[in-house]
Amino acid sequence: MDSDIMKLIIGLGGIALSGGVGKLVYDWIHGRVMKEESAVTQWQGIARSRLDEIHKMKVRLAWFETHYALLWLAYSRLPPPDKEAFPFAPPPPPNEADNDKT
């Protein structure tokens, strides 16, 4: 009885192992398995593009922060007199505004 259970366990393990190897080979043939160097290079490229995007957004934000008072002054003094109120300070960043609403 014990030998039958061991044969069953070994047989099921072999089936699972062969299924896993078969899936790996199938994925490899269809180009779904990526070499480590390729994956690292791809993720470095993604990180670099995100850092570039963050840098551009910080430059843009800095420009608006330095020119906000002039924009407010021009808006408040130019016609028409019955226009919508212009906020004196820039709005908070989106993550802070979302937290205040909850």
Secondary structure, DSSP 8 states (H G I E B T S, - for coil): -HHHHHHHHHHHHHHHHHHHHHHHHHHHHTT----HHHHHHHHHHHHHHHHHHHHHHHHHHHHHHHHHHHHHHHHHHSS-TT-----SS----HHHHHHHH-
